[in-house]
Amino acid sequence: MPDIDIRYVAKLARIELTDEEVDRFGAQLSALLEHVNALGELDVAPVAATAQVVESRNVMREDELRPCLDREVVLGEAPRRQGAFIRVPRILTE
């Protein structure tokens, strides 16, 4: 199993880790990858392929108009607004 550079992964995720966290998460990630490798060794040939383990079904309801919140009330509660919209901080940088 390849060694994983925990600090590099943390940098990609943009999180800062202490030395103690690097050691702890490194051990946890190694254990997780050992389990994944063990699963990879299982013979799954006799198991039928499925896309969903638990039965999935759509729940349908009639579309009906219902009262909604007043736009001005909602915008009045927003910390910042720009015209008819709520202004939010930028989350992406260039």
C-alpha positions as semicolon CSV with decimal commas, in nm:
position;residue;x (nm);y (nm);z (nm)
1;M;0,000;0,000;0,000
2;P;0,143;0,341;-0,094
3;D;0,223;0,597;0,170
4;I;-0,013;0,890;0,166
5;D;0,118;1,238;0,231
6;I;-0,142;1,360;0,481
7;R;-0,008;1,715;0,474
8;Y;-0,041;1,726;0,095
9;V;-0,399;1,597;0,111
10;A;-0,479;1,853;0,381
11;K;-0,332;2,127;0,163
12;L;-0,553;2,020;-0,128
13;A;-0,854;2,030;0,106
14;R;-0,736;2,368;0,234
15;I;-0,729;2,262;0,596
16;E;-0,453;2,317;0,846
17;L;-0,349;2,022;1,063
18;T;-0,135;2,000;1,372
19;D;0,140;1,736;1,396
20;E;-0,086;1,534;1,627
21;E;-0,372;1,546;1,374
22;V;-0,140;1,440;1,091
23;D;-0,037;1,133;1,293
24;R;-0,393;1,049;1,398
25;F;-0,549;1,098;1,053
26;G;-0,262;0,914;0,886
27;A;-0,327;0,609;1,104
28;Q;-0,702;0,630;1,043
29;L;-0,659;0,663;0,667
30;S;-0,418;0,367;0,658
31;A;-0,671;0,153;0,848
32;L;-0,946;0,260;0,610
33;L;-0,740;0,174;0,304
34;E;-0,659;-0,168;0,453
35;H;-1,033;-0,234;0,481
36;V;-1,087;-0,121;0,120
37;N;-0,809;-0,356;0,006
38;A;-0,969;-0,642;0,200
39;L;-1,300;-0,575;0,026
40;G;-1,120;-0,580;-0,308
41;E;-1,009;-0,938;-0,239
42;L;-1,365;-1,067;-0,195
43;D;-1,512;-1,289;-0,466
44;V;-1,821;-1,103;-0,581
45;A;-1,873;-1,296;-0,904
46;P;-2,184;-1,479;-0,773
47;V;-2,344;-1,154;-0,653
48;A;-2,586;-0,997;-0,899
49;A;-2,504;-0,643;-1,002
50;T;-2,735;-0,378;-0,866
51;A;-2,749;-0,004;-0,891
52;Q;-2,952;0,032;-0,571
53;V;-2,920;-0,181;-0,258
54;V;-3,245;-0,059;-0,105
55;E;-3,555;-0,044;-0,321
56;S;-3,607;0,306;-0,453
57;R;-3,940;0,455;-0,552
58;N;-4,067;0,799;-0,633
59;V;-4,317;0,961;-0,404
60;M;-4,555;1,168;-0,609
61;R;-4,795;1,437;-0,496
62;E;-5,016;1,681;-0,673
63;D;-4,874;2,025;-0,738
64;E;-5,084;2,277;-0,556
65;L;-5,039;2,644;-0,487
66;R;-4,972;2,735;-0,126
67;P;-4,901;3,067;0,041
68;C;-4,533;3,159;0,050
69;L;-4,326;3,416;0,232
70;D;-4,352;3,776;0,123
71;R;-4,043;3,883;-0,076
72;E;-3,998;4,210;0,115
73;V;-4,021;4,033;0,452
74;V;-3,752;3,784;0,346
75;L;-3,527;4,053;0,200
76;G;-3,580;4,263;0,512
77;E;-3,433;3,980;0,722
78;A;-3,129;3,934;0,498
79;P;-2,802;4,081;0,629
80;R;-2,732;4,235;0,286
81;R;-2,941;4,276;-0,024
82;Q;-2,885;4,391;-0,378
83;G;-3,208;4,502;-0,541
84;A;-3,451;4,210;-0,529
85;F;-3,179;3,960;-0,430
86;I;-2,997;3,851;-0,115
87;R;-2,629;3,945;-0,137
88;V;-2,394;3,671;-0,015
89;P;-2,013;3,667;0,027
90;R;-1,805;3,540;-0,262
91;I;-1,690;3,183;-0,197
92;L;-1,468;3,133;-0,500
93;T;-1,151;3,323;-0,572
94;E;-0,959;3,356;-0,894
